[in-house]
Amino acid sequence: MGVARLRSGDVTDTTTDAAGWNLADIWERNADRFPGALAQLQGDRSYTWTEFDRRADGIAANLLAAGAQQQDKVAHYLYNGPEYLESMFGLFKAGLVPVNTNYRYTEDELEYLWTNADAVAVIFHGTFTERCADMRTRTPGVRTWIWVDDGSGPCPDWAVPYETAAASATGRVQPPWGRSPDDLYILYTGGTTGMPKGVMWRQDDMVGSLDAPSKRPLPAVPGWAEFDERIAKPGPRNLPAAPLMHGTGAFNAMWNLVLAGAVITMQGRHFDPVELLDTIQRDKVNSISIVGDAFAKPILKALDAEPDRWDISSLRVMVSSGVIWAAETKAGLLRHNGRLIMVDSLGSSEAIGMASNTTTAESTATTAKFALGPNTRVLTEDGREVQPGSGERGRVALRGRTPVGYYKDEAKSAATFVLHDGVRWSIPGDWAEVEADGTLKLYGRGSQCINTGGEKVYPEEVEEALKTHPSVADAAVVGVPDDRFGEAITALVEPHAGDEVDEATLIAHVREHHAAYKSPKRVLAVDTIGRAPNGKLDYKRLKAEAMERLGLS
C-alpha cells in the first residue's frame, strides 16, 4: 500500500511518498482473520467473510477478463442487497471505481450519468433488464453488463449472470497495476438543482473521514499491527435503512465492514418501518442508518401503535444524515429503547462529518443544533470565520479529509472546494450561524433560500415548525413569485391519515415558533410530499406543483 498519493486536505496539494489505506486491503485482512464470521445477510441469504471475499474476487476477475483497465468506472444500478457491497469489494480489489446510480432515473438521466462517468460496465438488477436493453445503444462505452437475478425474468443473452461471475475466481485477485490509497470511489449527487455531479473520494481520505470520530483512530500511515489491535474481533451488525446508492447508507455500511462487522439488508424495495423493526428483532441488528424524520417518524409511529410487538433491545446506535431529525422524534424513540445512542450528523457527499448532535437518555434532545467538528468552521463568502454569538451567517466549511473534486467538472469543483489563505475547504452550501456556546444553528442550503420582502428564509426552519403540529405528517416549503414581496412562502403539507389541513391553524402554529415574515402565505394540502428514497425533497418539482395549484405557472 506504500504508493505516492495526493492528500486532498493538505494545505498545499503536493504528492508525498506516504502510504495510505485501501478498502480492498482492509476487507481482505478482515476476511483472513475472521473467515467464519457473518459478513452479509438478507433474509435467508447469508455470507461469511470467506464467502464475501471469494465472491468479490469472482466479480473482479470477470471484469478484468472483460478488459477493464485501471480506475475504469463501473455503475451500480441496484436496489439494496448483498450484491451491492460484494461487487463494490470486487471493484476495489481490481482497482476499479464504483459509481452509484439512482434507480429512479429516467433513460435520459441514465444516459447522462453513465456517459459522464465514462462507465465501462453496469451491474443491474433483473427488473431493469428492459431499460438496460434500451440503454445499450445510448451508452456505447458500456461494454459489460452483469445481470443480478431477482426473479423478474431470464438473463438476456447480452449480459453475464452475476452468480456466474461471482463463481469465476479460484483465488484472491490482484490487478496487474496493483492497488493504491488514491483509488477512487465516485458518489454522484444532486439532480434537482442541476445535473448530477460525481464526487471523487480517495479511499484513504474516505477511511480517514469515517474514522475521525473514533476514540482510537487508525494511524495515518497504515500498519497491520495497529489495525489488528483496533479491530480485535468481529464487529457489529449494521442495517442501512437508507439506499446504498446514497452516501448515508453507503458510508455507514462500508465503515461497518472496516470494523469487520456484518451488513444486513432488507428484502423490500421501499422503506417499510414494520419490515425494518421485524429485521432488527430477527437478525439482532446493532446499528442502523436513516435519513432524519423521513425514516424516524414512521418508525416511531409503528412502535407507538404496537409498543409490545418488537424487541429492539439489540439496537444501540441510530445514525442519521441529510434531513432534519426532530427532538420530539428522538425523545419518542428513547421511550421504546432507553439504551439508544442517536447520532444526527451534518454531512454530505462532499463533506463527511462536518458537525454532529448525539442524543441519549442522559442528554437533552435538540433539533438542527450541532457541535462543530474539529476541522469545521462557518465562513462568510469572503472567507472570514463567523464568530460565536455574532448573529452573522455563513456557510459550513470542512478542511482536512475532503474529496478531490467533481469528476470532469473543474468549474463546480472550484466553487465547492475553495482555497482560503492556503487552506482547502469543502463548502457544500449549508448556511448556519454559530451560537454563543459554539454550537451550530443550521438554516439549510442557500440554493433553496427564499427571499421575501428582502428577508431571507430557509425552507428547513419553516418545515421543522410545521412538522411539530400533530396533524402534519410531512411538509415542504417553497417560494413562489409574488408581485409585492418578490417571493411568497408557500407550504405543501401532507397530513396524517384521518387529519385535515387547516391553513389558518398551521400559519398561526408557525408564528408561534418564528417571526411573522417566515410564516407561509398559503398552505396547500397534498396526498404525499413524495420524498426520494434518500429522504430528500425535490424542491424544483414541489415549486412547480405549488405554482400550478395557485395558477402561477
C-alpha positions as CSV (number, residue, x, y, z in Angstrom):
1,M,0.0,0.0,0.0
2,G,3.0,2.3,0.1
3,V,2.5,4.3,-3.1
4,A,2.7,8.0,-3.9
5,R,-0.6,9.8,-3.3
6,L,-2.2,13.2,-3.2
7,R,-3.9,14.0,0.1
8,S,-6.8,16.3,-0.7
9,G,-6.8,18.1,2.7
10,D,-3.2,19.2,2.6
11,V,-2.7,23.0,2.8
12,T,-0.8,22.6,-0.5
13,D,-1.6,19.8,-2.9
14,T,1.7,18.1,-3.2
15,T,2.5,14.5,-3.8
16,T,4.1,12.6,-1.0
17,D,5.5,9.1,-0.6
18,A,3.5,8.2,2.5
19,A,1.3,5.1,2.4
20,G,-2.5,5.2,2.8
21,W,-5.4,2.9,3.4
22,N,-7.1,0.9,0.7
23,L,-10.5,-0.6,1.4
24,A,-9.9,-3.8,-0.5
25,D,-6.8,-4.5,1.5
26,I,-8.7,-3.8,4.8
27,W,-11.6,-6.0,3.9
28,E,-9.3,-8.8,2.8
29,R,-7.5,-8.5,6.1
30,N,-10.8,-9.0,7.9
31,A,-11.6,-12.0,5.8
32,D,-8.3,-13.6,6.7
33,R,-8.7,-13.0,10.4
34,F,-12.5,-13.7,10.8
35,P,-13.2,-16.2,8.0
36,G,-16.3,-17.8,9.5
37,A,-17.9,-14.6,10.9
38,L,-21.0,-13.2,9.2
39,A,-20.3,-10.5,6.6
40,Q,-23.7,-10.1,4.8
41,L,-27.3,-11.2,5.4
42,Q,-30.6,-10.7,3.6
43,G,-33.5,-12.8,4.6
44,D,-32.3,-16.4,4.4
45,R,-29.2,-15.5,2.3
46,S,-26.1,-15.3,4.5
47,Y,-22.4,-15.0,3.6
48,T,-19.4,-15.4,5.8
49,W,-16.4,-13.2,5.4
50,T,-14.7,-16.0,3.4
51,E,-17.6,-16.2,1.0
52,F,-17.9,-12.4,0.8
53,D,-14.2,-12.3,-0.1
54,R,-14.2,-15.1,-2.7
55,R,-17.3,-14.0,-4.5
56,A,-15.9,-10.4,-4.7
57,D,-12.8,-12.0,-6.3
58,G,-15.1,-13.5,-8.9
59,I,-16.6,-10.1,-9.8
60,A,-13.1,-8.7,-10.0
61,A,-11.8,-11.5,-12.2
62,N,-14.7,-11.3,-14.6
63,L,-14.3,-7.5,-15.1
64,L,-10.6,-7.8,-15.6
65,A,-11.1,-10.6,-18.1
66,A,-13.6,-8.4,-20.0
67,G,-10.9,-5.8,-20.5
68,A,-11.4,-3.3,-17.7
69,Q,-8.4,-1.1,-17.1
70,Q,-7.0,0.7,-14.1
71,Q,-9.6,3.0,-12.4
72,D,-12.2,2.3,-15.1
73,K,-15.7,3.2,-13.8
74,V,-18.4,0.6,-13.1
75,A,-22.0,1.6,-12.4
76,H,-24.2,0.0,-9.8
77,Y,-27.8,0.0,-10.9
78,L,-29.1,-1.9,-7.9
79,Y,-31.5,-1.9,-5.0
80,N,-30.1,-2.8,-1.6
81,G,-28.9,-6.4,-1.3
82,P,-25.7,-8.4,-0.8
83,E,-24.6,-8.0,-4.4
84,Y,-24.2,-4.2,-3.9
85,L,-21.3,-4.3,-1.4
86,E,-20.0,-7.6,-2.6
87,S,-19.4,-6.2,-6.1
88,M,-18.1,-3.0,-4.7
89,F,-15.5,-5.1,-2.9
90,G,-14.7,-6.7,-6.2
91,L,-14.2,-3.4,-7.9
92,F,-11.9,-2.2,-5.2
93,K,-9.9,-5.4,-5.5
94,A,-9.4,-4.8,-9.2
95,G,-8.5,-1.2,-8.9
96,L,-11.8,-0.1,-10.5
97,V,-14.2,2.7,-9.4
98,P,-17.8,2.1,-8.2
99,V,-20.3,4.7,-9.4
100,N,-23.8,4.8,-7.8
101,T,-26.9,5.1,-9.9
102,N,-30.3,6.4,-8.7
103,Y,-32.7,3.6,-9.6
104,R,-35.5,6.2,-10.1
105,Y,-33.7,7.8,-13.0
106,T,-35.2,8.1,-16.5
107,E,-33.4,6.8,-19.6
108,D,-32.2,10.4,-20.3
109,E,-30.8,10.7,-16.8
110,L,-29.1,7.3,-17.1
111,E,-27.5,8.3,-20.4
112,Y,-26.1,11.4,-18.9
113,L,-24.8,9.7,-15.8
114,W,-23.2,6.7,-17.4
115,T,-21.7,8.8,-20.2
116,N,-20.5,11.5,-17.8
117,A,-18.9,8.8,-15.6
118,D,-17.3,7.0,-18.6
119,A,-18.8,3.8,-17.3
120,V,-17.4,0.6,-19.0
121,A,-19.7,-1.8,-17.1
122,V,-23.1,-1.8,-15.4
123,I,-24.2,-4.2,-12.7
124,F,-28.0,-4.2,-12.7
125,H,-31.0,-6.0,-11.0
126,G,-33.1,-8.1,-13.4
127,T,-36.1,-5.8,-13.0
128,F,-34.1,-3.2,-15.0
129,T,-33.4,-5.5,-17.9
130,E,-35.7,-3.9,-20.4
131,R,-34.4,-0.4,-19.6
132,C,-30.8,-1.6,-19.8
133,A,-31.6,-3.1,-23.2
134,D,-32.7,0.3,-24.4
135,M,-29.6,1.9,-22.9
136,R,-27.1,-0.3,-24.8
137,T,-27.3,1.9,-27.9
138,R,-27.4,5.1,-25.9
139,T,-24.3,4.3,-23.9
140,P,-21.8,2.5,-26.3
141,G,-19.0,3.0,-23.8
142,V,-20.6,0.3,-21.5
143,R,-19.0,-2.9,-22.8
144,T,-20.0,-5.3,-20.0
145,W,-23.5,-5.9,-18.4
146,I,-23.8,-8.0,-15.3
147,W,-27.3,-9.2,-14.5
148,V,-28.4,-9.9,-10.9
149,D,-31.3,-12.4,-10.7
150,D,-34.2,-11.0,-8.7
151,G,-36.9,-13.4,-10.1
152,S,-38.2,-10.9,-12.6
153,G,-37.2,-12.8,-15.7
154,P,-34.4,-14.6,-17.5
155,C,-30.9,-13.2,-18.1
156,P,-30.6,-11.6,-21.5
157,D,-28.0,-13.0,-23.9
158,W,-26.0,-9.8,-23.9
159,A,-25.4,-9.9,-20.1
160,V,-23.3,-12.0,-17.8
161,P,-25.3,-13.7,-14.9
162,Y,-23.9,-12.3,-11.6
163,E,-23.7,-15.7,-10.0
164,T,-21.6,-17.0,-12.9
165,A,-19.2,-14.0,-12.4
166,A,-19.1,-14.4,-8.6
167,A,-18.0,-18.0,-9.0
168,S,-15.3,-17.3,-11.6
169,A,-12.3,-16.9,-9.3
170,T,-10.2,-19.7,-7.8
171,G,-8.1,-17.4,-5.6
172,R,-7.6,-13.9,-4.5
173,V,-7.4,-11.4,-7.3
174,Q,-4.7,-8.7,-7.6
175,P,-4.8,-6.4,-10.7
176,P,-1.6,-6.0,-12.7
177,W,-1.4,-2.3,-11.7
178,G,-1.8,-3.0,-8.0
179,R,-3.9,-1.1,-5.6
180,S,-3.5,2.4,-4.2
181,P,-4.8,4.7,-1.5
182,D,-5.5,7.1,-4.4
183,D,-8.0,4.6,-5.9
184,L,-11.4,6.4,-6.1
185,Y,-15.0,5.9,-5.0
186,I,-17.3,8.2,-7.0
187,L,-20.6,9.2,-5.5
188,Y,-22.9,11.1,-7.8
189,T,-25.1,13.7,-6.0
190,G,-27.6,16.3,-7.0
191,G,-30.0,16.3,-9.9
192,T,-32.7,18.6,-8.5
193,T,-30.7,21.8,-9.0
194,G,-28.7,20.8,-12.0
195,M,-27.2,17.6,-13.5
196,P,-25.7,15.1,-11.1
197,K,-22.1,15.7,-10.1
198,G,-19.6,12.9,-9.4
199,V,-17.9,13.5,-6.0
200,M,-14.4,11.9,-6.2
201,W,-13.3,10.4,-2.9
202,R,-9.8,8.9,-2.5
203,Q,-10.2,5.7,-0.4
204,D,-7.6,6.8,2.1
205,D,-9.4,10.1,2.7
206,M,-12.7,8.3,3.0
207,V,-11.3,6.0,5.6
208,G,-9.8,8.9,7.5
209,S,-13.0,10.9,7.4
210,L,-15.2,8.0,8.6
211,D,-12.7,7.1,11.3
212,A,-12.4,10.7,12.6
213,P,-14.9,10.4,15.4
214,S,-13.3,7.2,16.8
215,K,-11.8,7.2,20.2
216,R,-8.8,5.2,18.9
217,P,-8.3,6.4,15.3
218,L,-6.3,4.3,12.9
219,P,-2.8,5.6,12.2
220,A,-2.4,7.8,9.2
221,V,0.4,5.5,7.9
222,P,-1.1,2.0,7.7
223,G,0.2,-0.7,9.9
224,W,-1.5,-4.0,10.4
225,A,-0.3,-4.4,14.0
226,E,-2.2,-1.3,14.9
227,F,-5.2,-2.3,12.8
228,D,-5.4,-5.8,14.3
229,E,-5.3,-4.3,17.8
230,R,-8.1,-1.9,17.0
231,I,-10.2,-4.5,15.2
232,A,-9.7,-7.4,17.6
233,K,-13.0,-9.3,16.9
234,P,-15.9,-9.4,14.5
235,G,-17.8,-6.1,14.6
236,P,-21.4,-5.1,15.0
237,R,-24.4,-5.8,12.7
238,N,-25.4,-2.7,10.7
239,L,-28.6,-2.2,8.7
240,P,-28.6,0.5,6.1
241,A,-32.3,1.6,6.1
242,A,-31.3,4.2,3.5
243,P,-30.4,3.1,0.0
244,L,-26.9,2.1,-0.6
245,M,-27.0,4.2,-3.8
246,H,-26.8,7.2,-1.5
247,G,-24.0,8.4,0.8
248,T,-25.8,7.9,4.1
249,G,-26.4,4.2,3.6
250,A,-23.2,3.5,1.7
251,F,-20.7,5.3,4.0
252,N,-22.1,3.7,7.2
253,A,-22.2,0.2,5.6
254,M,-18.6,0.5,4.2
255,W,-17.3,1.6,7.6
256,N,-19.1,-1.3,9.3
257,L,-17.2,-3.6,7.0
258,V,-13.9,-1.9,8.0
259,L,-14.9,-2.8,11.6
260,A,-15.2,-6.5,10.5
261,G,-19.0,-6.3,11.1
262,A,-21.9,-7.6,9.1
263,V,-24.3,-5.7,6.8
264,I,-27.9,-6.6,7.0
265,T,-30.2,-5.5,4.1
266,M,-34.0,-5.7,4.0
267,Q,-35.7,-7.6,1.2
268,G,-38.3,-4.9,0.5
269,R,-37.5,-2.3,-2.1
270,H,-39.4,0.5,-0.5
271,F,-38.9,1.7,3.1
272,D,-41.3,-0.1,5.4
273,P,-40.9,0.5,9.2
274,V,-42.6,-2.8,10.0
275,E,-40.1,-4.7,7.9
276,L,-37.3,-2.7,9.5
277,L,-38.4,-3.5,13.0
278,D,-39.0,-7.1,12.1
279,T,-35.5,-7.3,10.7
280,I,-33.9,-5.6,13.8
281,Q,-35.6,-8.1,16.1
282,R,-34.9,-11.2,14.0
283,D,-31.3,-10.5,13.0
284,K,-30.2,-8.8,16.2
285,V,-29.2,-5.6,14.5
286,N,-26.9,-3.3,16.4
287,S,-26.9,-0.1,14.3
288,I,-28.9,1.4,11.5
289,S,-28.5,4.4,9.2
290,I,-31.6,6.5,8.5
291,V,-32.4,9.9,6.9
292,G,-33.9,12.0,9.6
293,D,-37.6,12.3,10.3
294,A,-38.4,10.9,6.8
295,F,-37.5,7.5,8.3
296,A,-37.6,8.1,12.1
297,K,-41.2,9.3,12.2
298,P,-42.7,6.2,10.5
299,I,-40.6,4.0,12.8
300,L,-41.8,5.8,15.9
301,K,-45.4,5.7,14.7
302,A,-45.2,1.9,14.2
303,L,-43.7,1.5,17.7
304,D,-46.3,3.7,19.3
305,A,-49.1,1.8,17.6
306,E,-47.8,-1.6,18.8
307,P,-45.4,-1.0,21.7
308,D,-45.2,-4.6,22.8
309,R,-44.7,-6.2,19.3
310,W,-41.0,-5.8,18.8
311,D,-37.9,-6.5,20.9
312,I,-35.4,-3.9,19.6
313,S,-33.0,-4.1,22.6
314,S,-30.1,-5.2,20.3
315,L,-30.2,-1.8,18.7
316,R,-27.7,0.6,20.2
317,V,-26.9,3.2,17.6
318,M,-29.0,5.1,15.1
319,V,-27.1,7.4,12.7
320,S,-28.9,10.0,10.5
321,S,-27.8,12.5,7.9
322,G,-29.4,14.6,5.2
323,V,-32.8,15.5,6.7
324,I,-33.9,17.2,9.9
325,W,-34.4,14.8,12.9
326,A,-36.7,16.5,15.4
327,A,-36.1,16.4,19.1
328,E,-39.6,15.2,19.7
329,T,-39.0,12.2,17.5
330,K,-35.7,11.3,19.3
331,A,-37.5,11.5,22.6
332,G,-40.2,9.2,21.4
333,L,-37.7,6.6,20.2
334,L,-36.0,6.7,23.6
335,R,-39.3,5.7,25.2
336,H,-39.0,2.4,23.3
337,N,-35.3,1.8,23.8
338,G,-33.6,3.7,26.6
339,R,-30.2,2.5,25.5
340,L,-30.2,4.1,22.1
341,I,-27.4,6.4,21.1
342,M,-28.8,8.7,18.3
343,V,-26.2,10.5,16.2
344,D,-27.5,13.2,14.0
345,S,-24.7,14.1,11.6
346,L,-24.4,17.2,9.4
347,G,-22.6,16.0,6.3
348,S,-22.9,15.5,2.6
349,S,-21.4,13.7,-0.3
350,E,-18.8,16.4,-0.4
351,A,-18.0,16.6,3.3
352,I,-18.3,13.7,5.8
353,G,-19.0,14.6,9.5
354,M,-18.9,18.4,9.5
355,A,-20.8,18.5,12.8
356,S,-22.9,16.2,14.9
357,N,-25.6,16.1,17.6
358,T,-25.6,13.0,19.9
359,T,-28.7,12.2,21.9
360,T,-29.1,9.6,24.7
361,A,-31.4,9.0,27.6
362,E,-29.0,11.1,29.8
363,S,-28.9,14.1,27.4
364,T,-31.4,16.6,26.2
365,A,-32.6,16.2,22.6
366,T,-32.4,19.1,20.3
367,T,-33.3,19.8,16.7
368,A,-30.9,21.0,14.0
369,K,-28.3,22.1,16.6
370,F,-24.9,20.7,16.1
371,A,-21.5,20.6,17.7
372,L,-18.8,21.6,15.2
373,G,-16.2,19.1,14.4
374,P,-12.5,20.0,15.0
375,N,-11.9,20.8,11.3
376,T,-15.2,22.6,10.7
377,R,-15.8,26.3,10.6
378,V,-18.5,28.7,9.4
379,L,-17.1,31.0,6.8
380,T,-18.5,34.1,5.1
381,E,-18.4,34.3,1.4
382,D,-15.1,36.3,1.5
383,G,-13.5,33.6,3.8
384,R,-13.9,35.2,7.2
385,E,-14.7,33.0,10.1
386,V,-18.1,33.6,11.7
387,Q,-17.6,34.4,15.4
388,P,-19.8,32.7,18.1
389,G,-22.7,34.8,19.2
390,S,-22.2,37.4,16.4
391,G,-25.5,36.6,14.7
392,E,-23.7,36.6,11.4
393,R,-24.5,33.8,8.9
394,G,-22.0,31.9,6.7
395,R,-21.6,28.6,5.0
396,V,-20.4,25.5,6.9
397,A,-16.9,24.5,5.7
398,L,-14.7,21.5,6.3
399,R,-11.0,21.2,5.9
400,G,-8.7,18.2,6.1
401,R,-10.0,14.9,4.6
402,T,-12.2,16.1,1.7
403,P,-12.9,14.9,-1.8
404,V,-10.5,15.5,-4.7
405,G,-13.3,17.3,-6.6
406,Y,-16.2,16.7,-9.0
407,Y,-15.4,14.3,-11.9
408,K,-14.8,16.2,-15.1
409,D,-16.2,19.5,-13.7
410,E,-13.5,22.0,-12.9
411,A,-15.9,24.9,-12.6
412,K,-18.1,23.3,-10.0
413,S,-15.1,21.9,-8.2
414,A,-13.6,25.3,-7.9
415,A,-16.9,26.7,-6.5
416,T,-17.3,24.0,-3.8
417,F,-13.7,23.2,-2.9
418,V,-12.3,26.6,-2.1
419,L,-8.9,27.8,-1.1
420,H,-8.8,30.5,1.6
421,D,-5.4,31.6,3.0
422,G,-3.7,28.5,1.7
423,V,-6.2,26.1,3.3
424,R,-8.5,24.0,1.1
425,W,-12.1,23.9,2.3
426,S,-15.1,21.8,1.2
427,I,-18.2,24.1,1.2
428,P,-21.3,22.2,0.1
429,G,-23.6,25.1,0.7
430,D,-25.2,24.7,4.2
431,W,-25.9,28.1,5.8
432,A,-25.6,28.5,9.5
433,E,-24.6,30.8,12.4
434,V,-22.5,30.0,15.4
435,E,-24.3,30.4,18.8
436,A,-22.6,31.9,21.8
437,D,-21.9,28.4,23.2
438,G,-20.1,27.4,20.0
439,T,-22.9,25.2,18.6
440,L,-24.2,25.4,15.1
441,K,-27.7,26.7,14.2
442,L,-28.4,25.3,10.7
443,Y,-30.6,27.1,8.2
444,G,-30.3,25.0,5.1
445,R,-28.9,25.2,1.6
446,G,-28.6,28.6,0.1
447,S,-29.8,27.3,-3.2
448,Q,-33.3,26.9,-1.7
449,C,-33.3,30.1,0.3
450,I,-36.4,32.2,-0.2
451,N,-36.1,36.0,-0.5
452,T,-39.4,37.5,0.7
453,G,-39.6,41.3,1.1
454,G,-35.8,41.4,1.4
455,E,-35.7,38.9,4.2
456,K,-34.0,35.5,3.7
457,V,-36.0,32.5,4.8
458,Y,-34.6,28.9,4.8
459,P,-37.2,26.3,4.0
460,E,-35.9,23.8,6.5
461,E,-36.6,26.0,9.5
462,V,-40.3,26.6,8.4
463,E,-40.7,22.9,7.6
464,E,-39.4,22.0,11.0
465,A,-42.0,24.2,12.7
466,L,-44.9,22.8,10.5
467,K,-43.9,19.2,11.3
468,T,-44.3,19.8,15.1
469,H,-48.0,20.2,14.6
470,P,-49.9,17.0,15.4
471,S,-51.9,17.0,12.1
472,V,-48.8,17.2,9.9
473,A,-47.0,14.0,8.7
474,D,-44.6,15.8,6.4
475,A,-44.1,19.3,4.9
476,A,-42.2,21.1,2.2
477,V,-41.7,24.9,1.8
478,V,-41.0,26.7,-1.4
479,G,-41.0,30.3,-2.7
480,V,-43.4,31.3,-5.5
481,P,-43.4,34.6,-7.4
482,D,-45.1,37.5,-5.7
483,D,-45.6,41.0,-7.1
484,R,-45.3,42.6,-3.6
485,F,-42.7,40.5,-1.8
486,G,-40.7,39.1,-4.7
487,E,-41.3,35.6,-3.4
488,A,-44.1,34.3,-1.2
489,I,-43.6,31.5,1.2
490,T,-45.8,28.6,0.3
491,A,-46.1,25.3,2.3
492,L,-47.2,21.9,0.9
493,V,-48.4,19.8,3.7
494,E,-49.1,16.0,3.9
495,P,-51.5,15.4,6.8
496,H,-51.6,12.3,8.9
497,A,-54.2,9.8,8.0
498,G,-57.6,11.0,9.2
499,D,-56.5,14.6,9.7
500,E,-57.2,17.6,7.5
501,V,-55.0,20.6,6.7
502,D,-56.3,23.8,8.3
503,E,-54.4,26.7,6.6
504,A,-55.1,29.3,9.3
505,T,-54.2,27.0,12.1
506,L,-50.9,26.0,10.6
507,I,-49.9,29.5,9.7
508,A,-50.6,30.5,13.3
509,H,-48.6,27.5,14.5
510,V,-45.5,28.6,12.6
511,R,-45.8,32.1,14.0
512,E,-45.5,30.6,17.5
513,H,-42.0,29.4,16.5
514,H,-40.7,32.0,14.1
515,A,-41.1,35.7,13.1
516,A,-44.2,36.5,11.2
517,Y,-42.3,37.0,7.9
518,K,-41.2,33.4,8.0
519,S,-44.8,32.1,8.1
520,P,-46.4,30.7,4.9
521,K,-48.8,33.0,3.0
522,R,-50.5,29.8,1.7
523,V,-50.7,26.2,2.9
524,L,-51.6,23.6,0.3
525,A,-52.7,20.0,1.2
526,V,-51.1,17.2,-0.8
527,D,-51.5,13.4,-0.7
528,T,-47.8,12.9,-0.4
529,I,-44.7,15.1,-0.3
530,G,-43.0,12.4,-2.5
531,R,-39.6,12.2,-0.9
532,A,-36.8,10.4,-2.8
533,P,-35.5,7.1,-1.4
534,N,-32.8,9.1,0.5
535,G,-35.4,11.1,2.2
536,K,-34.7,14.3,0.4
537,L,-37.1,16.7,-1.3
538,D,-37.3,17.6,-5.0
539,Y,-37.9,21.3,-4.5
540,K,-38.0,22.0,-8.2
541,R,-40.9,19.6,-8.7
542,L,-42.7,20.9,-5.5
543,K,-42.4,24.5,-6.5
544,A,-43.8,23.7,-9.9
545,E,-46.7,21.9,-8.2
546,A,-47.4,24.9,-5.9
547,M,-47.3,27.3,-8.8
548,E,-49.8,25.2,-10.8
549,R,-52.1,24.9,-7.9
550,L,-52.0,28.7,-7.3
551,G,-52.5,29.5,-11.0
552,L,-49.0,31.0,-11.4
553,S,-47.5,28.6,-13.9
